[in-house]
Amino acid sequence: MSASAAAEPPPLIELQAVTKVYGEGQAAFQALRGVDLRIDQSDFVAVMGPSGSGKSTAMNILGCLDSPTAGAYRFRGMHVEQLSRNQRALLRRHYLGFVFQGFNLLARTTALENVELPLVYRGEARAARHARARAALDAVGLLRWEKHTPAELSGGQQQRVAIARAIVTDPTVLLADEPTGNLDSQRSHEIMDLLVALNRDRGITVLMVTHEPEMAHYAKRIIHFRDGRVDTDHRHREDT
């Protein structure tokens, strides 16, 4: 091995021979069957596959919401599968951001208060979290709507608030689960343009589950799951 190869940093995320089994005995279901996956810093990956293919299970493991039955999950070289539930929660809180199809905003609170919520959980002072939340809303083009509740915002605006909430902690990785699933075509493209900009300008690694090929093509790389395994892994776009 050359000196340069020996000095090569570990990938941001690495799965090695990861399996996941739910249930026991005859009721056991193997959701993942020896998944190997490597994701480098600043990548933008779209994850696709039919229902039951294992894509959601894999994303739950990558998001520290579940643990593999066997195999290794390394985050910056650290064995995540060996962490306790509380340690995984800390990793989520400090390194991961989440965006969901259903927005998951608190109905009776303003956009600003929704974005501040992760900082409240981290115990940040009110003035500091207020400033960071306003900066995050500005980054998604919604600073003028900071005092509006979700009911006063369009679906696209609500998803922008959800993205601002996800990036307010400056995450290393943004996990997006069908982020355009509840939006019309125009708003879907606007959200995808925003995710591309966050990936390009801030270096945030984006992992996105989608069933829409048109949305997947915004990513640099498309991974298809089938029957609990990675079926295809295709890189089709680099930064311009």
N, C-alpha and C positions, 0 to 999 in steps of 0.2 A: 504494500500500500504506500502511495506517495505521501509526502508530508502535507501537500495541499489537500489531498483526500482525507487525511487523518484530521485536518483542522476544520473540515466542513461542518457547519453547525447542523444540529438536528432539525428536521422539519418542524413546523409549528404544531402540526397534528399528525399522528401516525396510529393507525389501527393495524394490528398484526394478529392474524388468525382468530379474529373476534367471532364468538358464537353467542347467541342468546336463546335460551330455552325458557318457555313459559309453561307452568304446570308440571305435573309429574306422571310417571307411568304411562298408561295408555292415553291419558289426556294431554300428554306433553306435546308442545308445538315448538318447533325449531324455527324461530323468526330470522336468525342470522346463522349462516353456515360457513364460517371461516373467512371473514371479510378482511382483506388487506387493502389499506388505503393510506395515501400520503398527501397531505395538503400543506403547501408552503405559505409563508407570510404574504399577504396582499393578493392572494388568489381570489377569484370569484367563481364559485362552483354552483351549478344548477344540478339538483338531484331529482331524478325522475324514475318512474316505474309504476306498474299497475298496483292496485290495492292488494295488500298481502305480500308485496315483493321484498319488504324489509327496509325500505327507505326511511319510514317514520321511526322504526326501532333504532336504526343507525343514527338518525339525527338526535333522538332522545339520549343516546349514549354520548354522542359528541357534545351535547348541551349539558351534560352532567345531571340529567333528569332520571337516568337509569344507569345500571352497571352491567357490563358483560358477564355472561355465565363463565366464559373462559376466553383466554387471549389477552392481549395487552392493548391499552389505550394510553398513548403518551402525548402530553401537552408540553411543548418545549422541553422534551426529554424526561418529564416527570411522569411517573406511573400513576395515572388517574384512577385506574381500577383498584389500587391499593389504598386509596384515600377513604376516610370515614365520610358519613353523610354530611356532617358539619363542614368538613374540609372541602367537599365538593361544592357545598353551598357558597363557601368563601370564594372558590374559583369562579363560580357563576357570577357572583356579585361584582368581582373586580376585573374579570377578563371577557365576559360574554354579555351580549345584548340580544334581546329576543323581539321579533315582530311576528304577529299572528294574523291569520285571515280575518278574524272577527274583531280586530283592533284592541279589544280588552281594555278600554278606557273606563274610568270611573265616571258615571253619568252626571253626578251632581257637582263635580269639581271642574274648575277652569282648565284650559289647555296648559297654562303655566303650572298649575298644581299637579296635573297628571304627569308632566315631564319631571317635576321635582321629586316624585315619589321614590325612585331608586336611591336618590341622595338622602332622603329621610331615613331609609333603611340603613344607610351607611353612617348615619349619625352626623352628617355635615351641618354646620351652622346655617341658620336661616338665610343670612345675607349671601353667603357663598353659594348655597344651592339655588337661590333666586337668580343670581348672576349667571350661573352655569346653565340653568334652564332657559333663560332668555337667549343666551348664545346658541343653544341647541335649536330653539324655535326659529331663530334667525337663519340658521344653517339650512332649515327645510322650507324657508320662505313664509313662515307663519307668525312672525313677531307681532304683526298688527292684530292678530286674533288671540293673543295670549289670555284675554279675559273672557273668551267665549267658552261655553260648555259644549260637550260633544253634540248635543241636540241642535246647536246653532251652527254646526259645521257640516259640510258635505262629506260624503264617504272618502273622497280623496284627501280632504283636509284632515279628517280623523286619522287616516293612515299616516299622514305626515306627522301628526302629533305623536302617534305611536312610534314612529321612527326616531323622532326627537327624543322621546323617553328612552329609547334603546341606546342612543349614542351619547346621552348626557354624561355617562360615566366613562367616556373615552374607551370603549371596549376594544379588545384585540380582534374579536370575532363577532360578527353579526349573524345570527341564525334567523332566517326568515321562512316561515311556514305558510305557503300559498299567499304571499303578501298582496297579490292582485286578485285573489279569488272572489272578492265581493265588490269589485269595481268594474265600471264600463271600460271600453277599449281605450278611450283617450286618457282617462285617469290612470289606467294600468301602465300605459307608456310613460306617463309623467313620473309615476312611482319608480319604474325601472330606471329611468334617466337619473333619478335621485340616488338610487342604490349604486349605479355605475359611478356617479360623481363622488360619492363617499368612499368607494373602493379606490378610485383613481387619485383623489386629492388628499385623502386622509390615510390611505394605506390600510383601511379596515378590511380584513378578510371576510368575505360574504359567502355563507352557505345557505342556499335557497332551495326549498322543496317547491316544485311546481308541476302541474300536469299540462301546462300550456307550452307547446314547443316554441311559439312566438316569443314568449317571455324568457324561456330558457336560453334563447340565442343572444340575449344581452350578456350572458355570462361568458367568461373566458374558457370554461371547461364544462362539459356535460357528462354526468355519470348516470348510467341507467342501472337500476337494481332489478333483479328477477330471481324469484325463488330463493331469497335469502342470500344472494351473492351479487357481487359487482359483475354485471353482464358486459357492459361497454364503458370505456372511460376515454372520452374524446376531447382534445383541446382544439378549439377552432378559432379563438380570438386572442390576440395579445394587445397590450396597451399600445395606442397609437401615439 
